[in-house]
Amino acid sequence: MPQLLLDGYNVIHKIPQLRDHLTQSLEDARKALANFMMTWARTHNHKGSIIIVFDGRDGIINSNQSLCGIKCIYTKTKQDADDKIISIVRNSQNKKDITVISDDNYVTNNCKAHGAIVMSAQYLLQEHKAAPNGDPEKLIDDKTANEITDMLRKEYGL
């Protein structure tokens, strides 16, 4: 089953409507992201799980909680969320079913190396067409499509 794994604060800072909530508080921004993802999942018919990983908070007894029905993981105080995300991917049995949402190079490069699909936070703002199997199509931009086409032409001597 497809799983979305979000780099929480990275995504908040990349999406203007979420970033605006930071003026109120981190808690308000976290709730806004969870609410955004709940709506996104419903709108895009996402059937898998969604997990948001945040850097740790002092005094948290339970590092896992749910906001708006979305699972949120808070790392231990000295553990970075980036490393937690990479660890989740590395230790997963179904790496190809994980899509990591982050614009952080350290996270994206490591998660790709471990076999996860990686998408920018902008992916969450795009319209997605339903594929025949019900999953959103993996959309790519024109530049990437042209690069792939050029690479294949060279590979096959076309």
C-alpha positions in Angstrom: 0.0 0.0 0.0 1.4 3.4 -0.9 2.9 5.5 1.9 3.6 9.2 1.9 6.4 10.2 4.3 6.8 13.9 4.8 9.7 16.0 6.0 7.4 18.1 8.2 9.1 21.4 8.7 10.7 21.3 5.3 7.2 21.0 3.7 5.8 23.7 5.9 8.5 26.1 4.8 8.0 25.3 1.1 4.3 25.8 0.9 3.3 29.4 1.4 -0.2 28.8 2.9 1.4 26.6 5.5 4.4 28.8 6.1 2.1 31.7 7.0 1.0 29.7 10.1 4.5 29.9 11.5 3.7 33.5 12.5 1.2 32.1 15.0 3.2 29.1 16.4 5.0 25.9 15.4 2.0 24.0 16.8 -0.4 26.0 14.5 1.8 25.2 11.5 2.0 21.5 12.4 -1.8 21.3 12.7 -2.2 23.2 9.4 0.1 20.7 7.6 -1.8 17.7 9.1 -5.2 19.3 8.0 -3.7 20.1 4.6 -2.7 16.4 4.2 -6.0 15.1 5.4 -7.7 17.2 2.7 -5.1 16.3 0.1 -5.5 12.5 0.8 -9.3 12.8 0.4 -9.1 15.0 -2.8 -6.4 12.7 -4.4 -8.1 9.5 -3.3 -4.9 8.4 -1.5 -5.6 5.0 0.1 -2.2 4.5 1.8 -0.8 5.9 5.0 0.6 9.4 5.6 3.3 10.0 8.1 4.8 13.4 9.0 8.1 13.5 10.7 9.1 16.5 12.8 12.3 17.3 14.7 11.9 16.3 18.4 10.2 18.3 21.1 11.5 18.5 24.7 9.2 16.9 27.2 7.3 14.7 24.8 6.5 11.4 26.5 4.8 9.8 23.4 6.8 10.6 20.3 3.9 9.4 18.0 0.7 11.2 17.9 -2.1 11.9 15.5 -3.1 15.4 14.2 -6.3 15.6 12.1 -6.1 11.8 11.7 -2.5 12.0 10.2 0.2 10.1 12.0 3.0 12.4 13.3 6.3 11.3 14.6 8.5 13.5 16.7 12.1 12.5 16.9 14.0 12.2 20.1 15.5 15.5 21.1 19.0 14.7 19.8 17.8 12.9 16.7 17.3 14.9 13.5 14.0 14.4 11.5 16.1 13.9 8.4 17.9 10.9 9.8 14.6 9.5 11.1 13.1 9.7 7.6 16.1 8.0 6.1 16.0 5.3 8.8 12.3 4.6 8.1 13.0 4.2 4.4 16.1 2.1 4.9 14.3 -0.3 7.3 11.2 -0.6 5.2 10.4 -3.9 3.6 8.5 -2.2 0.7 10.7 0.8 -0.2 9.2 1.2 -3.7 5.8 1.9 -2.0 7.2 4.9 -0.1 7.1 8.4 -1.5 9.2 10.9 0.5 8.1 14.5 0.2 11.0 16.8 0.9 13.2 19.4 -0.8 16.2 18.7 1.5 19.1 17.3 -0.6 20.4 15.1 2.2 17.0 13.5 2.7 16.2 13.2 -1.0 19.5 11.8 -2.1 19.6 9.2 0.8 16.0 8.1 0.3 16.5 7.7 -3.4 19.6 5.6 -2.7 17.6 3.3 -0.5 14.9 2.9 -3.2 12.1 5.3 -2.2 10.3 7.6 -4.6 11.1 11.2 -3.8 9.0 14.2 -4.7 9.3 17.9 -4.0 6.8 19.6 -1.7 5.4 21.2 -4.9 4.0 17.8 -5.7 1.4 18.3 -3.1 0.2 21.4 -4.9 -0.2 19.8 -8.3 -3.3 18.3 -9.8 -3.0 14.6 -10.2 -5.0 12.5 -12.6 -6.1 9.1 -11.4 -4.3 6.3 -13.2 -6.3 3.2 -14.1 -5.2 1.5 -10.9 -6.6 4.4 -8.8 -3.2 5.8 -7.8 -2.1 9.3 -8.8 0.1 9.3 -11.9 3.7 10.2 -11.3 3.8 13.5 -13.0 7.1 15.0 -14.2 7.9 18.4 -15.5 8.7 19.2 -19.2 12.4 19.6 -18.5 12.7 16.2 -16.9 10.6 14.6 -19.7 12.9 16.1 -22.3 16.0 15.0 -20.5 14.7 11.4 -20.3 13.8 11.5 -24.0 17.3 12.8 -25.0 18.9 10.2 -22.8 16.9 7.4 -24.5 17.6 8.7 -28.0 21.3 8.7 -27.3 21.1 5.2 -25.7 19.3 3.7 -28.7 21.1 5.8 -31.3 18.0 7.6 -32.5 
